[in-house]
Amino acid sequence: MKNGLSTAKMVLIGLANDVYTDRRTDLPLTEYPEFYQGLGLLVQRIDQYESLGHIITDMENGKLEMIGYFQEDDEAVMDFLKEVRDSM
């Protein structure tokens, strides 16, 4: 069985990749390097999580809004936890 924390990180990283890929079409090619630097910083932040609790706290506090987890959106957190469970 997979570890819950590592699975949660992979779910978030996959979502981040999807969001950045979708948003890139609104930019000229010359802006890609700076734009994708944001993805790199986000993946770095995700990889630094040490517990599921820390991830959920950041979601609840709006620190992951750039990938769709808005402050105090309990339903989104529950959907995330279900996705993590289903991915294990």
C-alpha atoms as an extended CHARMM CRD file, in Angstrom:
* protein
*
        88  EXT
         1         1  MET       CA              0.0000000000        0.0000000000        0.0000000000  PROA      1               0.0000000000
         2         2  LYS       CA              1.2260000000        3.4860000000       -0.8370000000  PROA      2               0.0000000000
         3         3  ASN       CA              2.0510000000        6.0530000000        1.8090000000  PROA      3               0.0000000000
         4         4  GLY       CA             -0.7370000000        8.6410000000        2.2470000000  PROA      4               0.0000000000
         5         5  LEU       CA              1.5970000000       11.6180000000        2.3430000000  PROA      5               0.0000000000
         6         6  SER       CA              3.4920000000       10.6580000000       -0.8020000000  PROA      6               0.0000000000
         7         7  THR       CA              0.2150000000        9.9330000000       -2.5810000000  PROA      7               0.0000000000
         8         8  ALA       CA             -1.1770000000       13.3200000000       -1.5110000000  PROA      8               0.0000000000
         9         9  LYS       CA              1.9380000000       15.0470000000       -2.8290000000  PROA      9               0.0000000000
        10        10  MET       CA              1.6290000000       13.2840000000       -6.1840000000  PROA      10              0.0000000000
        11        11  VAL       CA             -2.0510000000       14.2560000000       -6.4480000000  PROA      11              0.0000000000
        12        12  LEU       CA             -1.1830000000       17.9020000000       -5.7760000000  PROA      12              0.0000000000
        13        13  ILE       CA              1.7540000000       17.8780000000       -8.1870000000  PROA      13              0.0000000000
        14        14  GLY       CA             -0.4260000000       16.3240000000      -10.8910000000  PROA      14              0.0000000000
        15        15  LEU       CA             -3.0650000000       18.9920000000      -10.3410000000  PROA      15              0.0000000000
        16        16  ALA       CA             -0.4290000000       21.7410000000      -10.4070000000  PROA      16              0.0000000000
        17        17  ASN       CA              0.9120000000       20.4190000000      -13.7150000000  PROA      17              0.0000000000
        18        18  ASP       CA             -2.5950000000       20.3300000000      -15.1750000000  PROA      18              0.0000000000
        19        19  VAL       CA             -3.3950000000       23.8700000000      -14.0400000000  PROA      19              0.0000000000
        20        20  TYR       CA             -0.1430000000       25.2870000000      -15.3880000000  PROA      20              0.0000000000
        21        21  THR       CA             -0.5270000000       23.4120000000      -18.6710000000  PROA      21              0.0000000000
        22        22  ASP       CA             -4.0490000000       24.7670000000      -19.1230000000  PROA      22              0.0000000000
        23        23  ARG       CA             -3.0460000000       28.3530000000      -18.2800000000  PROA      23              0.0000000000
        24        24  ARG       CA             -0.0100000000       28.4640000000      -20.5570000000  PROA      24              0.0000000000
        25        25  THR       CA             -2.1850000000       28.8880000000      -23.6290000000  PROA      25              0.0000000000
        26        26  ASP       CA             -3.0130000000       32.4190000000      -22.4790000000  PROA      26              0.0000000000
        27        27  LEU       CA              0.6590000000       33.4450000000      -22.6430000000  PROA      27              0.0000000000
        28        28  PRO       CA              3.1210000000       34.2470000000      -25.3800000000  PROA      28              0.0000000000
        29        29  LEU       CA              5.9720000000       31.7500000000      -25.6840000000  PROA      29              0.0000000000
        30        30  THR       CA              8.4420000000       34.3030000000      -24.3830000000  PROA      30              0.0000000000
        31        31  GLU       CA              6.7220000000       34.2800000000      -20.9690000000  PROA      31              0.0000000000
        32        32  TYR       CA              6.9310000000       30.4960000000      -20.4830000000  PROA      32              0.0000000000
        33        33  PRO       CA             10.2250000000       30.4580000000      -18.5260000000  PROA      33              0.0000000000
        34        34  GLU       CA              8.9860000000       32.8790000000      -15.8760000000  PROA      34              0.0000000000
        35        35  PHE       CA              5.5340000000       31.2820000000      -15.7910000000  PROA      35              0.0000000000
        36        36  TYR       CA              6.8640000000       27.7620000000      -15.3180000000  PROA      36              0.0000000000
        37        37  GLN       CA              9.2200000000       28.9690000000      -12.5960000000  PROA      37              0.0000000000
        38        38  GLY       CA              6.0490000000       29.3580000000      -10.5290000000  PROA      38              0.0000000000
        39        39  LEU       CA              5.2870000000       25.6880000000      -11.0950000000  PROA      39              0.0000000000
        40        40  GLY       CA              8.7590000000       24.7540000000       -9.9230000000  PROA      40              0.0000000000
        41        41  LEU       CA              8.3400000000       26.7660000000       -6.7410000000  PROA      41              0.0000000000
        42        42  LEU       CA              4.9390000000       25.2040000000       -6.1120000000  PROA      42              0.0000000000
        43        43  VAL       CA              6.2750000000       21.6580000000       -6.5870000000  PROA      43              0.0000000000
        44        44  GLN       CA              9.1260000000       22.5010000000       -4.2190000000  PROA      44              0.0000000000
        45        45  ARG       CA              6.5960000000       23.6730000000       -1.6210000000  PROA      45              0.0000000000
        46        46  ILE       CA              4.5290000000       20.5130000000       -2.0650000000  PROA      46              0.0000000000
        47        47  ASP       CA              7.5920000000       18.2860000000       -1.6780000000  PROA      47              0.0000000000
        48        48  GLN       CA              8.4230000000       20.0360000000        1.6100000000  PROA      48              0.0000000000
        49        49  TYR       CA              5.1860000000       18.9430000000        3.2880000000  PROA      49              0.0000000000
        50        50  GLU       CA              5.8400000000       16.5970000000        6.1850000000  PROA      50              0.0000000000
        51        51  SER       CA              2.2600000000       15.5920000000        6.9900000000  PROA      51              0.0000000000
        52        52  LEU       CA             -1.2330000000       15.4290000000        5.5410000000  PROA      52              0.0000000000
        53        53  GLY       CA             -2.2830000000       17.7770000000        8.3160000000  PROA      53              0.0000000000
        54        54  HSD       CA              0.0850000000       20.4550000000        7.0480000000  PROA      54              0.0000000000
        55        55  ILE       CA             -1.3370000000       20.1030000000        3.5280000000  PROA      55              0.0000000000
        56        56  ILE       CA             -4.9090000000       20.4050000000        4.8180000000  PROA      56              0.0000000000
        57        57  THR       CA             -4.0180000000       23.4230000000        6.9570000000  PROA      57              0.0000000000
        58        58  ASP       CA             -2.5050000000       25.1610000000        3.9430000000  PROA      58              0.0000000000
        59        59  MET       CA             -5.6090000000       24.3300000000        1.8960000000  PROA      59              0.0000000000
        60        60  GLU       CA             -7.9000000000       25.7110000000        4.5890000000  PROA      60              0.0000000000
        61        61  ASN       CA             -5.7980000000       28.8670000000        4.8770000000  PROA      61              0.0000000000
        62        62  GLY       CA             -5.8470000000       29.5570000000        1.1340000000  PROA      62              0.0000000000
        63        63  LYS       CA             -2.1710000000       28.8340000000        0.5350000000  PROA      63              0.0000000000
        64        64  LEU       CA             -2.9920000000       26.5370000000       -2.3970000000  PROA      64              0.0000000000
        65        65  GLU       CA             -5.5000000000       28.8080000000       -4.1310000000  PROA      65              0.0000000000
        66        66  MET       CA             -3.4070000000       28.8300000000       -7.3160000000  PROA      66              0.0000000000
        67        67  ILE       CA             -4.4670000000       25.2170000000       -7.8890000000  PROA      67              0.0000000000
        68        68  GLY       CA             -8.0860000000       25.5530000000       -6.7730000000  PROA      68              0.0000000000
        69        69  TYR       CA             -8.0850000000       25.0900000000       -2.9980000000  PROA      69              0.0000000000
        70        70  PHE       CA             -9.6590000000       28.2350000000       -1.6340000000  PROA      70              0.0000000000
        71        71  GLN       CA             -9.7440000000       29.3490000000        1.9680000000  PROA      71              0.0000000000
        72        72  GLU       CA            -12.2450000000       27.4840000000        4.1420000000  PROA      72              0.0000000000
        73        73  ASP       CA            -13.5240000000       25.2900000000        1.2860000000  PROA      73              0.0000000000
        74        74  ASP       CA            -14.2060000000       22.1210000000        3.2680000000  PROA      74              0.0000000000
        75        75  GLU       CA            -15.8250000000       20.3680000000        0.3180000000  PROA      75              0.0000000000
        76        76  ALA       CA            -12.6690000000       20.7480000000       -1.7980000000  PROA      76              0.0000000000
        77        77  VAL       CA            -10.5680000000       19.3670000000        1.0660000000  PROA      77              0.0000000000
        78        78  MET       CA            -12.8810000000       16.3680000000        1.3910000000  PROA      78              0.0000000000
        79        79  ASP       CA            -12.7280000000       15.7670000000       -2.3670000000  PROA      79              0.0000000000
        80        80  PHE       CA             -8.9280000000       15.9250000000       -2.1840000000  PROA      80              0.0000000000
        81        81  LEU       CA             -8.8290000000       13.3690000000        0.6380000000  PROA      81              0.0000000000
        82        82  LYS       CA            -11.1420000000       11.0530000000       -1.3270000000  PROA      82              0.0000000000
        83        83  GLU       CA             -8.8730000000       11.3510000000       -4.3630000000  PROA      83              0.0000000000
        84        84  VAL       CA             -5.8420000000       10.5180000000       -2.2250000000  PROA      84              0.0000000000
        85        85  ARG       CA             -7.6360000000        7.5010000000       -0.7600000000  PROA      85              0.0000000000
        86        86  ASP       CA             -8.7250000000        6.2930000000       -4.2040000000  PROA      86              0.0000000000
        87        87  SER       CA             -5.1400000000        6.6800000000       -5.5040000000  PROA      87              0.0000000000
        88        88  MET       CA             -3.6760000000        4.4810000000       -2.7920000000  PROA      88              0.0000000000
